[in-house]
Each structure stands twice: as C-alpha cells, then as structure tokens.
Amino acid sequence: MEETVLVEQGLEVRIERALERVRPYLMIDGGGVQLVSVDGDTGIVEVEFTGACQTCALRMMTLRAGIERAVLQEAPEVRRIEAIEVSRG
C-alpha cells in the first residue's frame, strides 16, 4: 500500500510539471488549468479549466492536443485525461 502511495505521488508531481509547461500558453488568453485528481490504478487524470478556458469553444482541442500531449510525455502510464467542472458550493 505504501509503495502505491509513493508511486502516485511521483505521478502527480510529473503531471503537475507537465501542466506547468502548458499554463503560460493558456494564461495568454486569460485561461488556466488545475489538477483535480489522479487515479494511479486506472490511469485517469481529472483537470479543471479555469478563467477563459471554461467557456472557450476550443477547450477540448486544447485538452487533447496540448494538455494530454504534455502529460503523456511526462507520465506515459496515464491512460486518459478528463476535463471536469468542480462545483464550488
């Protein structure tokens, strides 16, 4: 169990490093992306778009061509990246 936690922490660090590389490009247009969750067992990563990216018509292209590509370079074990909306109650 402890080994799984260490692997997931390393995975999260690598994913965050990839997102840091992408963020400046999103910020140019007033947007951003935040890491929401990482499931090391399934390889699914959830991110949330922020700012202008939330309503941008090209956000899915950005997710696949920009964010997903950067994350997979850092963490090839990731199987899928999903954009979700986090409710702020």
N, C-alpha and C positions, 0 to 999 in steps of 0.2 A: 504494500500500500504506500509506504513512504517513498519508494522508488518512483511510483506513478506520479506522486505529487511533485517530485523533483523534475521529472520529465515534462510535466505540464507547465511548471514554472519556466523552464527553459524555453518551451514552445511559446508561451505567452510573451516572453521577452523578445524572441525573434519576430513574432508577429507585430509587436509594438514598434520594433525597429523598422520594419517594412512600412508601417503606417506613417512613421515619422518622415520617411523619404517621400511619401505621396502628399502629405499635408500641405507643403508650401504651394503646390500646384492648385489645390482646392481653395486655399486661402486667397489666391489671386482674384478669384471670383466671389469671395465672401462666404465660402463654404468650409466644411471640415468633415472629419470622420473620427468616431470614437470607438474603441474596442469595448464591446459589451460582454461577450463571454467566449470561452474556448472550451470545447469538449474534446479532450485528448483521446477518448475512447472512440468517438465517431469521426473525428477529424473535422467537425463542423465549427466554424467561427462565425460569430454574430457581431456585426458592426452597426452603428447608427450614424446616419448622415446628419450633419448639423448645419445651421445657417442656410445659405442659399442652396446648398445641395439637397435640402429636404424637398424642395419643390421643383428642382431642375428636371427638365424632360430627358436629359442625357445621363441621369444618375445611374441607370442600370449599365450603360456602356462604360461609365467611369468605374463602376464596381467590377465589371468583368475585365476590361482592358487595362485598367490602371491598378486598382487596389488588389484584385485577385492575382494578377501577374506578379506584383511586388511581393505579396505574401508568399506565393508559391516558390519564389526564388529563395526566400529566407527559410521557409518551412515547407519542404516538399511533401511532408506527411499530411498536410491539410488536404481534406477532400473537397470541401465546399465552403464558400463564403456567402453568408446571407445578410441582407440589409433588413433590419427590423426597426420599428418605432417603439421607443420606450415611453410608456405613459408616465408623466410626471404629476402624480396625484396630489 
